[in-house]
Amino acid sequence: MGGCLSYFTSRRRKVQDPESGRQVEAQPLRLGQTPETELRPEPEIRPEPEPKTIYIAVMGATGSGKTTFINIASGSNLRVGMGLESCTNEVQTSQSFPLDGKRVVLVDTPGFDDTTKSDTDVLKMIAAYLQTMHKQEKLLSGVIYMHRISDIRVGGTSRRDFTMFQELCGKEAYRNVLMVTNMWGDVVNEDSLAREQELREKDIFFKPILENGALLLRHMNDQESAHKIIQKLTGIDPVALRIQSELAAVNDITQTSAYAQLNRELMEQAERNRQELEKLRVELEEAAQAQDEETRMELQEESEKMEAELLRVQNEAAMLASEYQAELRRIEEQLHARAG
């Protein structure tokens, strides 16, 4: 009997290997397995792919509600300034959050009318951060520009910030731009609608950028509204902003359109300061001749302040090129440390 068992166990079935085509010894069947399913490959269990992360920059004048919008949309707790006081004194990012099957990261930027930093400092920070993102192949899916609909009039400061925004983006990126008005309050009234129409239809405001592909939307101060706005950007191809393309080509901030615009403004400001200083000197001489010591001292103090301001403006543009490279290294080290 033992010989029979030995005979049958040694005569195992031969089966064809599906890869080599050769006859191979079959393995013992497992419970519930039949000869027909013996060679069927085990189903491969693949892990779910990580959702794609997209990046959206949020820009606008100081006090326009950039950080508040980011906190509402992402559930972050970035520090918010009060009134027109700036609190975003460097570029910062939100925590990522899911939307449309992707992970969204919002990039908060200071305005060019920042209360704690000069316009050259702001350009330096924004440009260095955007160039570092571009080097890391983290293209922006879009840019959101925030504007307070509650502003009765758009002053020179807001227009200057918007002009710099246009130079940073370039027309080639306008299709990835959303112009978002906020601070509508509980009721959309006639005055707000009139201001919105003015923004849409006047050449000095948003009309040129809207005609080249940007959209004008409203944020109603809740997460649902914020997410509907962001969804306009989650399904479109990312884009390189003009300043990213310029810096990738020459790595010299003084060769960018944004620098050229800022330099023009600084030179105009310097000229205004020179004219004001000349007036003060004339008044100072008149006060000295009239022996009005009190007025002379006041004018002398004002003149010294104006001279210092003129020197600062003249030096800003000249120092930007060298300071930019230092800022670029700082941002790169900062992002590397976060990734590590």
C-alpha positions as CSV (number, residue, x, y, z in Angstrom):
1,M,0.0,0.0,0.0
2,G,2.9,2.3,0.9
3,G,4.3,1.7,-2.6
4,C,1.0,2.8,-4.2
5,L,1.0,6.0,-2.2
6,S,4.6,6.7,-3.2
7,Y,3.7,6.0,-6.9
8,F,0.7,8.3,-6.9
9,T,2.3,11.2,-5.0
10,S,5.3,11.1,-7.3
11,R,3.1,11.3,-10.4
12,R,2.0,14.9,-10.0
13,R,0.2,16.5,-12.9
14,K,2.1,18.5,-15.5
15,V,0.7,21.8,-16.6
16,Q,1.9,24.4,-19.2
17,D,3.6,27.5,-17.8
18,P,1.8,30.4,-19.6
19,E,5.0,32.5,-19.8
20,S,7.6,30.0,-21.0
21,G,5.2,27.5,-22.7
22,R,7.0,24.5,-21.0
23,Q,5.5,21.7,-19.0
24,V,6.0,22.2,-15.3
25,E,5.0,20.3,-12.2
26,A,1.7,21.6,-10.9
27,Q,1.6,22.9,-7.3
28,P,-1.0,21.3,-4.9
29,L,-4.4,22.9,-5.3
30,R,-5.5,25.2,-2.5
31,L,-8.8,25.0,-0.8
32,G,-11.5,26.2,-3.3
33,Q,-9.2,26.1,-6.3
34,T,-9.9,24.1,-9.4
35,P,-7.5,23.0,-12.1
36,E,-9.1,25.6,-14.4
37,T,-8.3,28.5,-12.0
38,E,-5.0,27.1,-10.9
39,L,-2.9,29.2,-13.3
40,R,-5.1,32.3,-13.2
41,P,-2.8,35.2,-12.0
42,E,-3.7,36.7,-8.6
43,P,-5.3,40.1,-9.1
44,E,-2.8,42.9,-8.5
45,I,-3.7,45.3,-5.8
46,R,-2.5,48.7,-6.7
47,P,-2.4,51.6,-4.2
48,E,-4.7,54.6,-5.0
49,P,-2.6,57.3,-6.8
50,E,-1.9,60.4,-4.7
51,P,-4.1,63.3,-5.8
52,K,-2.3,65.9,-7.9
53,T,-1.4,69.1,-6.0
54,I,-2.1,72.4,-7.7
55,Y,-0.9,75.9,-6.7
56,I,-2.8,79.1,-7.0
57,A,-1.4,82.5,-6.1
58,V,-3.5,85.2,-4.4
59,M,-2.5,88.8,-4.9
60,G,-4.0,92.2,-4.3
61,A,-3.5,95.5,-2.4
62,T,-3.0,95.5,1.3
63,G,-6.3,95.1,3.2
64,S,-8.1,93.6,0.2
65,G,-8.9,90.4,2.0
66,K,-6.3,88.0,0.5
67,T,-5.4,86.2,3.7
68,T,-9.1,86.1,4.9
69,F,-10.1,84.5,1.6
70,I,-7.3,81.9,1.9
71,N,-8.3,81.0,5.5
72,I,-11.9,80.6,4.5
73,A,-11.2,78.5,1.5
74,S,-8.5,76.2,3.0
75,G,-9.4,76.1,6.7
76,S,-5.9,77.6,7.5
77,N,-5.2,80.0,10.3
78,L,-2.8,82.5,8.6
79,R,-2.5,85.8,10.5
80,V,-4.8,88.5,9.2
81,G,-4.1,92.2,9.4
82,M,-6.6,94.8,10.7
83,G,-7.9,97.5,8.5
84,L,-5.3,98.7,6.0
85,E,-2.4,97.5,8.1
86,S,-0.4,94.8,6.4
87,C,0.1,91.5,8.2
88,T,1.4,89.4,5.2
89,N,5.0,90.7,5.2
90,E,6.3,87.7,3.2
91,V,5.0,85.0,0.9
92,Q,3.2,82.2,2.8
93,T,1.2,79.1,1.8
94,S,-2.1,77.6,3.1
95,Q,-2.5,74.1,4.2
96,S,-3.5,71.9,1.3
97,F,-7.2,71.0,1.0
98,P,-9.2,68.7,-1.4
99,L,-11.2,70.0,-4.2
100,D,-12.3,68.4,-7.5
101,G,-10.1,65.3,-6.8
102,K,-7.0,67.4,-6.3
103,R,-5.0,69.0,-3.4
104,V,-5.1,72.8,-3.6
105,V,-2.4,75.0,-2.1
106,L,-3.0,78.8,-2.0
107,V,0.0,81.1,-2.0
108,D,-0.5,84.4,-0.1
109,T,1.5,87.4,-1.2
110,P,2.1,90.9,0.3
111,G,0.7,93.9,-1.6
112,F,2.9,96.5,-3.3
113,D,1.5,99.1,-0.9
114,D,2.7,97.1,2.1
115,T,2.8,99.1,5.4
116,T,6.0,97.5,6.6
117,K,8.1,96.9,3.4
118,S,9.0,98.9,0.4
119,D,7.7,98.1,-3.1
120,T,11.2,96.8,-4.1
121,D,11.2,94.5,-1.1
122,V,7.8,93.1,-2.1
123,L,8.9,92.6,-5.7
124,K,12.0,90.9,-4.5
125,M,10.1,88.5,-2.3
126,I,7.4,87.6,-4.8
127,A,9.8,87.2,-7.7
128,A,12.2,85.0,-5.7
129,Y,9.3,82.7,-4.5
130,L,7.8,82.4,-8.0
131,Q,11.2,81.7,-9.5
132,T,11.9,79.0,-6.9
133,M,8.5,77.4,-7.7
134,H,9.3,77.5,-11.4
135,K,12.7,75.8,-10.8
136,Q,10.9,73.1,-8.8
137,E,8.4,72.6,-11.7
138,K,5.5,73.8,-9.6
139,L,3.6,75.8,-12.1
140,L,0.6,77.9,-11.0
141,S,-2.8,76.8,-12.1
142,G,-3.8,80.4,-11.8
143,V,-3.8,83.7,-10.0
144,I,-6.6,85.3,-8.0
145,Y,-6.5,89.1,-7.7
146,M,-8.6,90.4,-4.7
147,H,-10.3,93.8,-4.7
148,R,-12.6,95.4,-2.2
149,I,-16.0,96.2,-3.8
150,S,-16.6,98.4,-0.7
151,D,-14.0,101.0,-1.9
152,I,-15.9,104.0,-3.0
153,R,-13.1,105.0,-5.4
154,V,-10.0,103.2,-6.7
155,G,-7.1,105.4,-5.5
156,G,-3.6,105.7,-6.9
157,T,-2.2,103.1,-4.5
158,S,-4.6,100.4,-5.7
159,R,-4.0,101.3,-9.3
160,R,-0.3,101.0,-8.8
161,D,-0.7,97.6,-7.2
162,F,-2.8,96.4,-10.1
163,T,-0.3,97.7,-12.7
164,M,2.5,95.8,-11.0
165,F,0.2,92.7,-10.9
166,Q,-0.3,93.0,-14.7
167,E,3.5,93.2,-15.3
168,L,4.1,90.1,-13.1
169,C,1.5,88.0,-14.9
170,G,1.8,89.2,-18.5
171,K,-1.0,88.9,-21.1
172,E,-0.1,85.4,-21.9
173,A,-1.3,84.3,-18.4
174,Y,-4.6,86.3,-18.3
175,R,-6.7,83.2,-19.2
176,N,-5.6,81.8,-15.8
177,V,-6.5,85.0,-13.9
178,L,-9.6,85.6,-11.8
179,M,-10.4,89.1,-10.7
180,V,-12.4,88.6,-7.4
181,T,-14.3,91.3,-5.6
182,N,-15.1,90.8,-2.0
183,M,-16.6,92.6,1.1
184,W,-20.0,92.8,-0.5
185,G,-21.7,92.6,2.8
186,D,-25.1,91.0,3.4
187,V,-26.9,92.8,0.6
188,V,-25.8,93.5,-3.0
189,N,-26.9,97.1,-3.3
190,E,-27.0,99.5,-6.3
191,D,-23.8,101.3,-5.3
192,S,-21.8,98.0,-5.2
193,L,-23.3,97.0,-8.6
194,A,-22.3,100.4,-10.1
195,R,-18.7,100.0,-8.8
196,E,-18.6,96.5,-10.2
197,Q,-19.7,97.7,-13.6
198,E,-17.1,100.5,-13.5
199,L,-14.4,98.0,-12.8
200,R,-15.6,95.8,-15.7
201,E,-16.0,98.6,-18.3
202,K,-13.3,101.2,-17.7
203,D,-9.9,100.9,-19.4
204,I,-8.0,102.2,-16.3
205,F,-9.4,99.3,-14.3
206,F,-10.1,95.7,-15.2
207,K,-11.4,96.0,-18.8
208,P,-8.1,95.2,-20.6
209,I,-7.4,92.1,-18.5
210,L,-11.0,90.8,-18.8
211,E,-10.9,91.3,-22.6
212,N,-7.8,89.0,-22.7
213,G,-9.4,86.0,-20.9
214,A,-9.6,86.9,-17.2
215,L,-12.9,86.5,-15.3
216,L,-14.6,88.8,-12.9
217,L,-16.2,87.0,-9.9
218,R,-17.7,87.7,-6.5
219,H,-16.6,86.2,-3.2
220,M,-19.5,86.3,-0.7
221,N,-17.3,85.6,2.4
222,D,-18.1,81.9,2.8
223,Q,-16.3,78.7,1.9
224,E,-18.8,77.6,-0.7
225,S,-18.3,80.8,-2.6
226,A,-14.5,80.5,-2.3
227,H,-14.5,77.0,-3.6
228,K,-16.7,77.9,-6.6
229,I,-14.2,80.5,-7.5
230,I,-11.2,78.2,-7.2
231,Q,-13.0,75.5,-9.2
232,K,-12.6,77.9,-12.2
233,L,-8.9,77.0,-12.1
234,T,-8.7,73.4,-11.0
235,G,-9.5,72.0,-14.5
236,I,-7.3,74.2,-16.7
237,D,-3.6,73.8,-17.8
238,P,-1.1,75.5,-15.5
239,V,0.8,78.5,-16.8
240,A,4.2,80.2,-16.3
241,L,3.8,83.9,-15.4
242,R,5.7,86.5,-17.4
243,I,8.2,87.1,-14.5
244,Q,8.9,83.4,-14.1
245,S,9.7,83.1,-17.8
246,E,11.9,86.2,-17.8
247,L,13.8,85.0,-14.7
248,A,14.2,81.5,-16.2
249,A,15.8,83.1,-19.3
250,V,18.2,85.6,-17.7
251,N,18.1,85.2,-13.8
252,D,18.4,89.0,-13.6
253,I,15.5,90.8,-11.9
254,T,16.5,94.2,-13.5
255,Q,15.7,92.7,-16.9
256,T,12.0,92.0,-16.1
257,S,8.9,94.0,-17.0
258,A,7.9,94.3,-13.4
259,Y,11.3,95.9,-12.5
260,A,11.0,98.3,-15.4
261,Q,7.6,99.4,-14.2
262,L,8.7,99.8,-10.6
263,N,11.8,101.7,-11.6
264,R,9.7,104.1,-13.7
265,E,7.6,104.8,-10.6
266,L,10.6,105.2,-8.4
267,M,12.1,107.7,-10.8
268,E,8.9,109.7,-10.9
269,Q,8.7,109.7,-7.1
270,A,12.3,110.9,-6.9
271,E,11.6,113.7,-9.3
272,R,8.6,114.8,-7.1
273,N,10.8,114.7,-4.1
274,R,13.5,116.8,-5.8
275,Q,10.8,119.5,-6.7
276,E,9.5,119.4,-3.1
277,L,13.0,119.7,-1.7
278,E,13.7,122.7,-3.9
279,K,10.5,124.5,-2.6
280,L,11.6,123.8,0.9
281,R,15.0,125.3,0.3
282,V,13.5,128.5,-1.0
283,E,11.1,128.7,2.0
284,L,14.0,128.0,4.3
285,E,16.0,130.9,2.9
286,E,13.0,133.2,3.2
287,A,12.6,132.2,6.8
288,A,16.3,132.9,7.5
289,Q,16.0,136.3,6.0
290,A,12.9,137.1,8.0
291,Q,14.7,135.9,11.1
292,D,11.8,133.5,11.8
293,E,13.8,131.0,13.8
294,E,10.8,128.7,14.6
295,T,9.7,128.4,11.0
296,R,13.3,128.0,9.9
297,M,13.9,125.1,12.2
298,E,10.6,123.4,11.1
299,L,11.6,123.8,7.5
300,Q,15.1,122.5,8.2
301,E,13.7,119.4,9.8
302,E,11.3,118.8,6.9
303,S,14.1,119.4,4.4
304,E,16.4,116.8,6.0
305,K,13.5,114.2,6.0
306,M,13.0,114.9,2.3
307,E,16.7,114.6,1.5
308,A,16.7,111.2,3.3
309,E,13.6,110.0,1.4
310,L,15.1,111.1,-2.0
311,L,18.3,109.2,-1.2
312,R,16.3,106.1,-0.2
313,V,14.3,106.1,-3.4
314,Q,17.4,106.6,-5.6
315,N,19.2,103.7,-3.8
316,E,16.2,101.3,-3.9
317,A,16.4,100.4,-7.5
318,A,20.2,100.2,-7.5
319,M,20.3,97.7,-4.5
320,L,17.5,95.5,-5.8
321,A,19.7,93.4,-8.2
322,S,22.2,92.3,-5.5
323,E,19.6,91.9,-2.8
324,Y,17.4,89.7,-5.1
325,Q,20.1,87.0,-5.3
326,A,20.3,86.8,-1.5
327,E,16.5,86.6,-1.2
328,L,16.4,83.9,-3.8
329,R,18.9,81.8,-1.8
330,R,16.9,82.4,1.4
331,I,13.7,81.3,-0.2
332,E,15.3,78.2,-1.7
333,E,16.8,77.2,1.7
334,Q,13.5,77.9,3.4
335,L,11.5,75.6,1.0
336,H,14.2,73.0,1.1
337,A,14.0,72.9,4.9
338,R,10.2,72.6,4.8
339,A,10.4,69.7,2.3
340,G,13.0,67.9,4.5
